[in-house]
Amino acid sequence: MMPDHRRKIIAVIGDSRTEPGSDKNRLAEDVGRELVDAGYRVLTGGLGGVMEAACRGARSSPKYASGDTIGVLPGHDPSEANAFTDIVIASGLDHLRNSVVAHADAVVAIGGGAGTMSEICLAWIYKRFVIGLRVDGWSGRMADQRVDERVRYPNEPDDRVFGADSAPEVVRLLAERLARYSGNHHGVRRRQ
C-alpha cells in the first residue's frame, strides 16, 4: 500500500443554528481556524450554525488556501451553502448525507441534536477518530464515553469519543492519535 500523503479532512459537526457571538459559534470558529493552521481541511454539512462558523474560522487562518472548506449539502441546490464553503457538493441525500460527512478522516462535534448524534454514531461505526467538545448538546453528552462496546481498535483500550474543551486541545488530540485511527469499516456482517 502506498503512503497517504494527502491533507487530512476533518469534519466539524454540530448545531445547525447558533447565535452570532455565542460560545459555540466562537468555539467552532476557533476549531476551524486551528484545523487549517495545523494543515487540515475542514468538511461540514455546508449550512449554518456550527458549520458556517467552522468554515468562517478556517477562512480566517493565515494558512488558508482555496479548497480548504468543503460542504456536503443535504439538498440539490448548491446556492444553499454558507458563504465560507469553497467546495460545495449538493448531495440530494437529505439526512443520509450525514454518512458522507462521517467518512472524514476524523470528526469533531460541537453541541448538536439528533443529526449530530447520527454523525457521531456513523463515525464510530466507520472506525473514525471522534472528538466531542464538552458543551451542551450531544457532543458534551458523548465526550469521554464509548458509543457502544464494540472493539474498533484492539490496540486502543481507551477508545472512546475523546472529550475536549478548546480548539488547541482538538488539534493536540488529532496530532497525538489520528494516525492510530486509520482503519476502515468493512460492511455489516452477520454475527455468529
Protein Blocks (a to p, Z undefined) as FASTA:
>chain_A
ZZdfbdcddddeddfbdcehiaklmmmmmmmmmmmmnopacddehiahjlmmmmmmmmmp
mkbcehiaccddfblblklpcfkbfbdcdeknmmmlmmmmmmpmbdcdeejifklmmmmm
mmmmnopacdddddedjklmmgopafblcdfblklmkgccdddfbfklmmmmmmmmmmmm
mcccebjaddZZ
